[in-house]
Amino acid sequence: MSANEANTRTQYIDPALTLAGWNIKDPHQVGLEIPVDGYNAEPWNGVTDYCLYQPNGEVIAVVEAKRQSSDPKIAQTQVEYYVKEIEKHQSFRPFAFMTNGEEIYFWDVGNSTKRQVAGFFSPSDLENLLYIRQNKIALSSLPINTQIAGRDYQQEAIRRVCETFDEGKRRTLLVMATGTGKTRTAMAIIDLFLKANQSRKILFVADRDNLVKQALEDGFMEHIPHEPCDRIFSYNIDKTKRLYVVVEKTLRNSYKKFSPAFFDLIIFDEAHRSIFNLFQEVMEYFDGRMIGLTATPAGFIDRNTFNTFHCFDGIPTFLYTYKQAIEEKNLVNFSLYQAQTKFQSEGIKGAKLSEEEQNILIAQGHDPDDIDFSGTDLEKKVSNKDTLRKQWEEIMEVCHKDESGQLPAKTIVFALTQKHALRLCETFEEMYPQYSDLVRVITHKTEYKGKLTGNFKKDDMPRIAISVDMLDTGIDVPELMNLVFATFIRFGCHTRL
């Protein structure tokens, strides 16, 4: 062994193995300079740098160390010989790691291509991978649970994912219009992974609290109730479950509490967002296979997202557009009712008021030149109760009603700000005191917002939810009939409901 290689082992490889849970000083866990035939220590017969052992003494992995200046992949032929030779003396072929201390490559020789990983795998990680190797069934060979995902396009999406993974690829991207059942499709894929013995730990990642709760309660608990599941919090991580959900921010703060191969499958909900600049390190840390879900039209998905999910040709693994869903009657097209005053769209500028209007302002002690409100400022700075009353009158008149024809069907009203939302609610209560249970404000500042959101989704009351920034993406309310935008709309905001 050269001095450079010895230095690489001491400074980099030994600490990295220790971090992964291997006891370097225990010869029953980690063996150094072990002959591959079990007894002949001559270098030309093959001597592994490290052997990682199972409790029964069989070698579960070998580690080949190279000096820091060398490319670790030059050890490929060497480790291939080692693992095949060791296999002759035990019940299975061990896994292989190749490293120069800075880069680590993992290789399941004969079963997958080598790939760079963020760190060595823990003893339990390797036991898990060995179990999967010995017991897995091809995903495409199993029937899809149509009770979870029964529509034709959902089953086609699942087949595409299964075929892609069966081919040995490790990432996929599903682009499906809002309302076409991305979460159900994901649950059916998870169900197949479990039945095929291809995953023992699965993680569902979303960028919002309500999406995470939805995946846990309406996804795992409803469609895969027999598997233990949990939500990950930074302060509370139970590693004994099989199914997990987590908010992106929590995962960014806690991902190193897991080993790189802890999760076999990771699903990212709403993968269209620019999370990857902040999240790239997390995605590169985990070795598990990954699925991205998004409702963003394929033409608006940036190149980074396609590349992140290994769709290097810019074509997603599966695409189901809003237009297709309408044509195939899987979605009902929306009808647009546009109501907007000139003041709301253009704002108020004192200099543009009529002479009579300017004189009224002067008589009230105002300088017309100081009056300059944009449309947004009207709601942020001007409390215009009369406008709010007229808005509610119009909403109550033109909205889709329930079966009685008297009360609004489920409705979300999007406000500009928290204060605007509260003013809208107060105005409604003043106008319709007989319907006090009809309206609730649900924003990130609302106490018990989770319970309120659940009530809105599943109970008869409240019928109208006024929100600012919480119910604009991914909220699943099957009976929702009306969307009211009491705010300004730009592409990407509220457009995926």
N, C-alpha and C positions, 0 to 999 in steps of 0.2 A: 504494500500500500504506500503511495507517495505521501509526502508531507502535506501537499495541497488537499488530497482526498481526505486524509486524517483530520485536517483542520475543518473541512466541510462537514464531516460527521459530527465533530465535537461542538462546533459553533451553531450549526443549523439543523442537521438531521435529528440528532438526539433530542434537542428541545422540542422540535416539531412532533416527534413521536410521543414524547411525554405529554405534550398538549393534547394529543389525540386520545390519551388514556392508556398508553402502553408504558409499562414499568421496565425501563431500560436495564435496571439492575437485577431484574428477576429472570434468570435463564430459562424458566418455564414459560415465560411470556415472550421474551425477545432473545434470540440466539445470534451471536456474532461469528462471522467467518465459518459458516456451517457448510460442509461438503454436500452437494446435491444428492449424492447416492447414499448419504447417511453415515458413511464411515471412511471414505477415501478422501483425505484432506489435500491431495495433490492439486495445485492450481489448474492443471490442464484437464482435470476431471470435473472441474466446476466447483467453485466455492462462493456461496452467497455472502453478500455483505451483511444483510440482516435477514433473519427468518422470524416471522411473527406467528406465534403458536396458538392453537385452540387449547382449552383446558385438558383435552384428551391427548395432547402431544402432537397432533397432526399440524402441518404447516398450512396456515390459511392465506398467507401472503409472503412474498419476498420483496426486499427493497434493494435495489442496485444503486450504489452511490458513485457519482462522478465528481471530479474536481469542479470548482465553481466556474472555471473558464470554459468548460466543455458543455456541449449540447447533450442533455440527458438522454435524448432519443437515440443516441449512438449505441445505447445498451440494448436496443430492441432484440437483436438476434441472440444476445447473451441471455436475457431473461426468458425469452421463449424456450431456449434449451433448458434453462434451470427448472421452469415450472413443469415442463413435460417430463423431465427426468425425475423430479420429486413425485409426480403423479404415479410413477411406477411403484413407489414404495408406500403409498397410502390410498385412501378411498376416493380422492377427488384431486383435481388440478388446482393449485393455489393461484391467487391473484398476484399481480405484479405492480410494483411501483418503481419508477425510474426518476432520479432526482440529482440535481447539482447543488442542492441547498436552497436555491432561489426558485427554480421551477420544479414542479412535481407532476409527473404523468402517471395515470392509472391505466392498467390494461388487463382486461379479462381475455386472456389469450384464447383464440379460437371461437370466441362468442361475441366480441365487439372490437371496434377499433380503439386504439389508444386515445386518450384525451387528457388535456391539462386540467388539473384540479387545484383547489385552493389550499388543500392541506391533506395530511394523511387521514385515513378513515379510522374510526374507533373500532375496538373489538366487536361491539354490537352492530356497527355499520357493516362490517365484513361478514358477520354471521347472517345478517339480514340479506345481503347480496348473494351469499351462498345458497340460502334457502330459496330465493327467487330463481336463481340459475337452475337449481335442481327440481323445482316444482312448477315453474311457469308453463302456461298454456298460451298459444297464440291468441291475441286479442280478437282477431278477425274470425276465429273459429267458434266463438261463443255467441249465443243469441242475445239481442238487445232487449232489455226490459221495456216493453212498450207501455207498461203502466207508468213509467217515469217519463219516457220520451216516445210518444206514439205517432207523431206526424212524420210524413215521408221525408221532408227535408231535414228534420232533426236526425232521423236514422241515417240519412246520407252523410251528414256532418260527422256522426259517430263513426261510420264506416271509413271515412277518409282519414280520420285521426288514427283509428286502429291500424289501418294499412300502412300509414306513415311510420308509426312506431314499430310495427312488425318488420319494416324494412331496415330498422336499425337507427333511424333518425331520432333526435332527442327533443325537438321542439316543433310545435305546430301553432297556427294562428287561425281562429274562427272569426269571421266577420258576418254577423247576423243582425238584421234590423231589430230595433227595439220592439219588444212585445212578441218576438218569435220564439222565446224560450231558451235563451242562452244558459240560464242557470239549470233548467231541467236537463238540457243537453249535457252540461258538465256533470250533473249528478249521475246520469246514465253512463257516462264514460268512467266515472269513478267506480260505479257498480261493477263494470266490466273488469277494471284493473284489479279490484279485490277478488272477484271470482276467478280471474286468470292467474292468481297468485303472483301478480307483477307489482304490487304495491302493498306495503305494510304500514306506511306512514304517509299521509296525504295532507297537503296544505292548500287552503283557498285564501287568496289575498285580494282585498278590495281597498279602495281609497277612501271609503266613507263608512262611518259607524253603522248607518242603516243598512248598507249593502252587506256588511259582515253579519249583522243580526239576521238578515234575510237568508243568507246562505246557511247559517247555523240552524235556524228554526224552520224555515220553509224548504230548505235543501236537505241537509244531513238528517235532521230529526224526523222529517216527513218521509223522505224517500229511501234512506238507509238507516232505519231506526235501530237495527240490531248491532251497529258498530259504535263503540264508545267515541264521543266527540267532545271537543272543548274549544273555548276561545282563548287565544294567547294574549296575556297581558305582560308587560315588562316585569311586573312585580310578582307574577304568579304563572309559572310554567310547569304544567304536569306532563311529563314525557311518557306517561303510560298509555295515553290514548292512541287511537289510530287515525282519526280525522280531526283536523284543526282549521280554524278560521282566524284571521288576523287583519288588523288595519295596517296599511303600508307603513305609516309613521312608526307604529309600535315595532314592526319587523325591522325597520332601519335602525332602531335603537337597541335591538336585542338579538339580532341574527347570529352573533358570535357565541351566544349561549347554546347554540346547536352545533353539532359537527357537520361538516360539508355534505355528508351523504345521509343525514338523518331522514330527510324527506325523499321518497321515491318519485313522487309526482307533486308538482306545484302548479296551481291554476291561478292566473292573474285576471281578475275581472276588470272590465273597462281599460283594456291595455292600450287604448288609443292615446292616452294622456302623455304629457311630456315628463312622465315620472322617471324615465330611464336615465336621464342625465343625473338625477339624484339617486336612482335605484340601481344603476349599473353594477356597482360594487357588490350589492346584495345578490343580484342575479348571477354574477360570476362566482360568488362564494359557494352557492349551492350546486350540487352535482346532479340532482334529480331531473327527470324529464319535465318539460314545461309546456303548458298550454296557455295561449293568450286569447282572451275573449274581448270583442269590441263590437259596438253598434255603429261606429263611425264609418261612413261610406268609404269604400276602398280607395277612391280617388283622392281622398283627403287624409289618408294615413301616410305619415312621413316615412322616408326611407329607413330611418333608424329603427322604427318599430318592425318593419318587415325583416330587417337584418337581425334584430334581436331574437326573433323567433325563427331564424334560419329560412325565411322565405326570400332568398336572395334575388329571385327573379321578379319580385314585386307582386307576386300572385299568392294570395292567402291559401291555406290548406283547404278551406271551404268558404264560399261566399253565398249569402242569401240576402238579397236586397229588399228594401222597402217596396219597390215597384213589383218585384216577384211576389211578395207576400200579399199585396193588394190584388194582383191579377189572379192568384190562386185562392183568393178568399180566406186566407189565414189571418189577415188584418183587415180592418174596416178603415177606409180612408177618412181623413178628417174633413170637416167643413169649416171654413173660416168666416167668422163674423168680425168685421173690423169696426171699432168704435173709438174715435180719437178726436178731441177738440183741437182747434188750431193752436190754442195756448199750450196744450199739452205737447204738441209736436214741435212748435217753434219757440215756445217760451213767451215771456212778456218783456218788451223793450219800451221804456217810457217814451223814447223819442219817436216811436212809430205809432203811438196812440193818437186818436183824433184830438183835435183842439179842445173839444168839450170834455173828453176823458182826462186830458192833461189838466184842465182847469179844476176838475173835481179833485184830483190829487193835490194840487196846490192849495185848494181850500181846506184840505185835510192835513196840511202841514208837511207834505212830501214834495221832494224835488223830482220831477219826472226823469231827469238825467241820471238819478241814482237807481232807477228801476230798470234792472237788467238781469232777468232770470232766464236761464235755459229751461228746457222742458224738465230735465232732471231736477234742477233747483226748485221748480214749482212744488215738488213733493218733499224735497229735503228742507226747504227754507220757508215755504208758504203753506200754512195750514188752511186748506180750502175745503171746508166742510160741505159747501154746496156742490162742488164737483164730485166729492166722494158719494154724496147722497144720489146724485144723478147716475153715477156709475153703478151703484147697488140696484137702483130701480131698473136700469137696463139689463143688468145681469139676471135679476130675478124674472124679468119678462122674457128674455130670449134663450135662457139656458135650457138644456135638456132636463126634463122633470122626472120624478119617480113615477111609479105605476099609478099613483093617485092623481097625477097631473097638477099637484099643488106645490110640492116642495122640490127644490133642486135635487138632481141626482148627485152622486159624489163629484166634488169639484175641488180643484186646487187653484188658489189665487196667488200669483207671484207678485210680491210687493218690491219696492225699491230698497227700503231699509227696514230695520227693526221698528223704528218709530212710525214709519208709514204703515207697516203691518198692524201695529197697535191702533192707529187712527182708523184704519179700515174696519177693524173689529169693533171699536167703540161706536163708530157711525152705524154699523149694521145693528148693534144691540139697541141703539137709540131708535132706529127706524122700525125694528121688528122685535119688540120685547117679548112677544108671544113665542118666538123661536130662539130662546136663550141658549139652548143646547146645540143649535145648528152649526155654529161657527167656533173654531178654535185657532189660535195662532200657534204654529209649530215651527220654531227656528232653533238654531244651536243654543240660544240663550233661554229657551223655554225649559222650565223645571219639569221633570218626568216626561221629557220629549219622547223617549222610547215607548213608554206606555201609551202616550197620546197617539203616536204614529200607529201603534198596533190597533188601538181603538178605531182610528180612521180607516185602516185597511179592512178590518173584519167586522166591526159593529155597525149598526144602523146610524148611530150618532157618534161623532159629529159628521155632518154632510159636507161642510166646507172647511178646508184647511188653508189658512193664509200663511205663506212661507216666504223666506227671502233667499236662503242659500242651502236648504236642507233637502227639499223634496224635488229638486230639479234634475236628478239623475238616478236611474235605477230603481225608483220606488215602484213597487208592484202592487197596484190596487185594481183587481179585476173589474170592479164595478165603476171605475172612474169614467165619467162621461164628459166633463167640462174642464177645460184649461183656460184660465183667465190671466192674461199678461197685463197687469197694472204696472208694467215696467218696460224698459226698452229691451228689444230683442236683438241679439247679434248671433251669428253662426257659432254653434258650439255651446251656446247657453240655453238650456231648457229644450234643446231640439231633439234629445234622445229619450223623451218620455214615452 
